Amino acid sequence: MEEEKPRTFFSRWFQSTSGSTPSSGESSCPMKRGDKSLNPQNLMPDDDRQKPFPGQKRPLSTYRVKSDIPKGEFTPNHQKDGENTDAEDNTWWYPSEQQFYSALKRKGMEANEEDMKVVVAIHNHVNDTAWEKILEYEKLHCDECEAPKLLKFKGRPKELSPKATFRSWLGYTRPFDRHDWTVDRCGKEVRYVIDFYNGQPKPGSEVPTLFMDVRPALDSIDAVVDRVRRMFD
C-alpha cells in the first residue's frame, strides 16, 4: 500500500472536483462518472443553484468572475445559472465562493468559509495561467486556427500521465493533480494534459508555489512535433 503523502496547500484545495479523498472504504464522493446529476462533459453538477451547503456556518458570495478563456459551442448548465450572464456568453465563468466551497464539501474535504475568497482567486489565476500555456502551443497552428476554444475539461487526479509515471520511476515527485483539457482548434479536438506539482518556496519566503506541466497529449503525430518544437523555442 502506497504511503499517504502529507497534504500541502495546493494539494489540499485544488485536487480535481472529479476526484475523491476519503480515507478508507468506498468513495463517498458524489462526483462519480455514474452519477446522473453530473454533466458528462466536465463531471460538474448541472443542478448547482448556489445554495448554502448543509451545515455551512456563514453565507458565501455567489458572485462569479467571467474568465478570458473562450468557450466552445457546448454550454453546461453550471455555466448558465447565476446573475452574471450576458447575451454573448462566449467565455467560461469561474465558480463562486459558494460553488467552490460546496464542491469541496461534496468531496468530503475540509473547507473553511473564511478561506474561500483567497482560494477562489488562486484557482482562477491557476486556470488563466494554464490557458496561457496552452496558447503557447496553439500559436504553432495560428495559420489553421486563429481562435482556439476550450471545449471541455476533466480532472483525473488518480491517473498518472505517461510522463508523470516515467518521472516517478526516476525518483521525482508525483503530481498532486491532473487535468485533461480538450481544445477546439477550429473543428479539430486537441487534448492537453496538465500535471500539477507543488513548487519550492522562494528563498526567504514560506509562500507556497505551484508548478504546472502543460503539453498536448501524445494522441497524434502533430502533438509529438509540437512538443519537440516547443523544446527548442
C-alpha positions as CSV (number, residue, x, y, z in Angstrom):
1,M,0.0,0.0,0.0
2,E,1.4,3.4,-1.0
3,E,2.2,5.7,1.9
4,E,-0.2,8.7,2.0
5,K,1.7,11.9,1.3
6,P,1.2,14.9,3.6
7,R,-1.3,17.4,2.2
8,T,0.2,20.7,1.1
9,F,-1.7,24.0,0.5
10,F,-2.3,23.4,-3.2
11,S,-3.0,19.6,-3.0
12,R,-5.5,20.4,-0.2
13,W,-7.5,22.9,-2.1
14,F,-7.0,22.2,-5.8
15,Q,-7.4,18.5,-6.4
16,S,-9.9,17.9,-9.2
17,T,-13.5,18.1,-8.4
18,S,-14.0,14.7,-10.1
19,G,-11.5,13.2,-7.6
20,S,-12.2,12.0,-4.1
21,T,-10.2,11.8,-0.9
22,P,-12.0,9.5,1.6
23,S,-9.6,7.8,4.0
24,S,-11.0,4.4,3.6
25,G,-13.8,2.3,2.1
26,E,-15.9,3.1,-0.9
27,S,-15.7,6.6,-2.2
28,S,-18.3,8.9,-0.6
29,C,-17.7,11.5,-3.3
30,P,-20.9,12.2,-5.2
31,M,-18.9,13.3,-8.2
32,K,-18.7,10.0,-10.0
33,R,-19.0,9.1,-13.6
34,G,-22.1,7.1,-12.9
35,D,-23.8,9.9,-11.1
36,K,-26.6,11.1,-13.3
37,S,-26.6,14.6,-11.7
38,L,-23.2,15.3,-13.2
39,N,-22.6,16.7,-16.6
40,P,-20.5,14.1,-18.6
41,Q,-18.6,16.8,-20.4
42,N,-16.8,18.0,-17.2
43,L,-18.2,16.0,-14.2
44,M,-19.7,19.1,-12.7
45,P,-23.2,19.2,-11.2
46,D,-25.9,20.5,-13.5
47,D,-28.3,21.3,-10.7
48,D,-26.0,23.7,-8.7
49,R,-28.1,26.7,-7.7
50,Q,-25.5,28.1,-5.3
51,K,-27.5,27.2,-2.2
52,P,-25.6,27.1,1.1
53,F,-24.2,23.6,1.9
54,P,-25.8,21.8,4.8
55,G,-24.1,22.8,8.0
56,Q,-22.5,25.9,6.5
57,K,-21.8,28.4,9.2
58,R,-22.0,31.7,7.2
59,P,-23.1,32.9,3.8
60,L,-20.6,33.0,0.9
61,S,-20.5,35.1,-2.1
62,T,-22.3,33.8,-5.2
63,Y,-20.6,36.3,-7.5
64,R,-18.8,34.7,-10.4
65,V,-15.9,36.1,-12.4
66,K,-16.0,35.8,-16.2
67,S,-12.7,34.4,-17.5
68,D,-10.9,35.2,-20.7
69,I,-10.9,31.6,-21.8
70,P,-13.1,31.2,-24.9
71,K,-15.8,28.5,-24.6
72,G,-16.8,26.0,-27.3
73,E,-20.4,25.6,-28.5
74,F,-21.4,23.3,-25.7
75,T,-22.6,25.2,-22.6
76,P,-23.1,23.1,-19.4
77,N,-25.9,24.2,-17.1
78,H,-23.5,25.3,-14.4
79,Q,-22.3,27.9,-16.8
80,K,-25.8,29.3,-17.3
81,D,-27.0,29.9,-13.8
82,G,-26.4,32.9,-11.6
83,E,-27.0,36.6,-12.3
84,N,-23.6,37.2,-14.1
85,T,-24.6,36.2,-17.6
86,D,-24.7,38.1,-20.8
87,A,-26.1,37.6,-24.3
88,E,-22.8,36.6,-25.9
89,D,-21.7,34.1,-23.2
90,N,-18.6,33.3,-25.2
91,T,-16.1,32.6,-22.3
92,W,-16.1,30.3,-19.3
93,W,-17.4,31.5,-15.9
94,Y,-15.3,30.7,-12.8
95,P,-17.1,29.2,-9.8
96,S,-18.3,31.5,-7.0
97,E,-17.0,31.1,-3.4
98,Q,-20.2,29.2,-2.6
99,Q,-19.8,26.8,-5.5
100,F,-16.2,26.1,-4.7
101,Y,-17.0,25.6,-1.0
102,S,-19.8,23.2,-1.9
103,A,-17.7,21.3,-4.3
104,L,-15.0,20.7,-1.6
105,K,-17.6,19.6,0.9
106,R,-19.1,17.2,-1.6
107,K,-15.7,15.6,-2.0
108,G,-15.5,15.1,1.8
109,M,-12.7,17.6,2.1
110,E,-12.2,20.0,4.9
111,A,-13.2,23.5,3.9
112,N,-13.4,26.8,5.8
113,E,-15.7,29.5,4.7
114,E,-13.2,32.3,5.6
115,D,-10.6,30.8,3.2
116,M,-12.8,30.8,0.1
117,K,-12.1,34.3,-1.2
118,V,-8.4,33.7,-1.4
119,V,-8.7,30.1,-2.6
120,V,-11.1,31.0,-5.4
121,A,-8.8,33.9,-6.5
122,I,-5.8,31.5,-6.7
123,H,-7.9,28.9,-8.5
124,N,-8.9,31.4,-11.2
125,H,-5.3,32.6,-11.6
126,V,-4.1,29.0,-12.0
127,N,-6.6,28.3,-14.7
128,D,-5.7,31.6,-16.5
129,T,-2.1,30.5,-16.5
130,A,-2.9,27.0,-17.8
131,W,-4.8,28.5,-20.7
132,E,-1.9,30.9,-21.5
133,K,0.5,27.9,-21.6
134,I,-1.9,26.0,-23.9
135,L,-2.0,29.1,-26.2
136,E,1.8,28.8,-26.5
137,Y,1.3,25.6,-28.3
138,E,-1.8,26.7,-30.2
139,K,0.2,29.6,-31.7
140,L,2.1,26.9,-33.7
141,H,-1.2,26.4,-35.6
142,C,-2.3,30.0,-36.0
143,D,-2.3,29.6,-39.7
144,E,-5.1,27.0,-39.5
145,C,-6.9,28.4,-36.4
146,E,-6.6,31.9,-35.0
147,A,-9.1,31.5,-32.2
148,P,-8.9,28.1,-30.4
149,K,-11.5,27.5,-27.6
150,L,-11.7,25.3,-24.5
151,L,-14.3,22.7,-25.4
152,K,-14.4,20.7,-22.2
153,F,-12.2,19.6,-19.2
154,K,-11.9,16.7,-16.9
155,G,-10.0,16.1,-13.6
156,R,-8.1,12.8,-13.4
157,P,-6.2,13.1,-10.1
158,K,-5.8,9.3,-9.6
159,E,-4.5,8.6,-13.1
160,L,-0.8,9.4,-13.7
161,S,0.1,10.6,-17.2
162,P,2.8,8.6,-19.0
163,K,5.3,11.4,-18.4
164,A,4.5,11.7,-14.7
165,T,4.7,7.9,-14.4
166,F,8.2,7.8,-16.1
167,R,9.4,10.7,-13.8
168,S,8.2,8.8,-10.8
169,W,10.3,5.8,-11.8
170,L,13.3,8.1,-11.8
171,G,12.5,9.2,-8.2
172,Y,10.8,12.5,-8.9
173,T,7.7,13.6,-7.0
174,R,4.4,12.7,-8.4
175,P,1.9,15.4,-9.3
176,F,-0.9,16.0,-6.8
177,D,-3.4,16.5,-9.6
178,R,-4.0,16.1,-13.3
179,H,-6.4,17.8,-15.7
180,D,-7.2,16.9,-19.3
181,W,-8.4,19.9,-21.3
182,T,-9.9,19.5,-24.8
183,V,-9.4,22.4,-27.1
184,D,-11.5,23.1,-30.2
185,R,-8.9,24.0,-32.8
186,C,-11.5,25.3,-35.3
187,G,-13.2,22.0,-35.6
188,K,-10.4,19.7,-34.6
189,E,-10.4,18.4,-31.0
190,V,-6.9,18.5,-29.3
191,R,-6.4,17.1,-25.8
192,Y,-3.9,18.7,-23.4
193,V,-2.6,17.2,-20.2
194,I,-1.9,19.4,-17.2
195,D,0.1,17.9,-14.3
196,F,0.1,20.0,-11.1
197,Y,3.1,19.9,-8.8
198,N,3.9,21.6,-5.5
199,G,6.7,24.1,-6.2
200,Q,9.6,25.2,-3.9
201,P,9.1,28.4,-2.0
202,K,11.3,31.3,-3.0
203,P,14.4,31.8,-0.7
204,G,13.3,33.6,2.5
205,S,9.6,33.0,1.9
206,E,7.2,30.5,3.1
207,V,4.6,31.3,0.5
208,P,3.6,28.0,-1.3
209,T,4.2,27.9,-5.1
210,L,2.7,25.8,-7.8
211,F,4.3,24.3,-11.0
212,M,2.2,23.2,-14.0
213,D,3.5,20.9,-16.7
214,V,1.2,21.7,-19.7
215,R,1.6,19.9,-23.0
216,P,-0.5,18.3,-25.8
217,A,-1.3,14.7,-25.2
218,L,0.5,12.3,-27.5
219,D,-2.6,11.4,-29.4
220,S,-1.2,12.3,-32.8
221,I,2.0,12.9,-34.8
222,D,1.2,16.7,-34.7
223,A,1.3,16.6,-30.9
224,V,4.7,14.9,-30.9
225,V,6.0,17.5,-33.4
226,D,4.6,20.4,-31.3
227,R,6.3,19.2,-28.1
228,V,9.6,18.8,-29.9
229,R,9.3,22.3,-31.4
230,R,8.5,23.8,-28.1
231,M,11.6,22.2,-26.6
232,F,13.8,24.2,-28.9
233,D,11.9,27.5,-28.8
